[in-house]
Amino acid sequence: MNIWIIVSIALGLTAAAGIAAATAYFRQIRRINSQLEFMNGHSTSMRITEQVALPEMGRLIDGINAAVEKSRATEKETREREQELKDTIASLSHDIRTPLTSMDGYFQLLTEAETEEERLHYIAVIKLRLESLNAILEELFMYAKLQSESYEIPLEETDFGRCVFDTVFSFYDEFQKRGIKAGVNFCDDRLVTSGNSEALARALQNIIKNALEHGKGRISMTLKRENDGERSWGVFVCANTVEVPENIDASRVFDRFYKADSARSTSSTGLGLSIAKDLVEKTGGRISAALQGGVFSIEIRYELKLSR
């Protein structure tokens, strides 16, 4: 066969293959454009699909789908944060409005009081409401600080046992006033860890306040040393009986604004345990919650320094 005929056939086949490939590419591009137009105009989870198996086109489609998925994830996260912000504002508005509304009513009663005894009573109530509002604002301020990435708590040698003892003892009068029986079982060991005494005391206060607010009948507190292989831990557990265990979700108690009974009238913001968790974890400790039967408990543990 004449060499020129062979060359002509080869060129023709090559041209035909090129035209076919180009046609497939353009067809796929039109399909991609059509799918993108649909996805932009509708809320859908569809992905760009490949009609013809072309390596370069497949990589392009994979890249487009990855970008679309990332955009969807970002959009979802934005919606969740917007809803979270709305819920936060609603919760804060309620928590702050409650004592303010109460004070407004008592100020009105104070102006209409006819006896000194009535006036003193209303003044005392207003003072309590102001203290409640101040506690709420202080809690919100602390929570805001802990959410800042730049906020750091300096670590220092901390006597874990002494901090627990002092904090628990500071609640003695409160236990007496509320008629709550507090069972205490503390070890005599010196439990030294790397932490922060002020942060630990604040976390312990929030945990004990939570037990006082929601506990029924009895609160027990335990301080002990636990050995785990070559490591030793200082462990504090605060446990209290609860009236309606099914209302408590132990997996959510450290979530911000979580309240076991949202309808309950209380000055709490629902931030106490969330703050406790942040304080403990930012100072190298661990915190967990459990609900067994009718007993709710919170455990704090810090790794202890080796005795010299």
Disulfide bonds with the S-S distance in Angstrom:
none
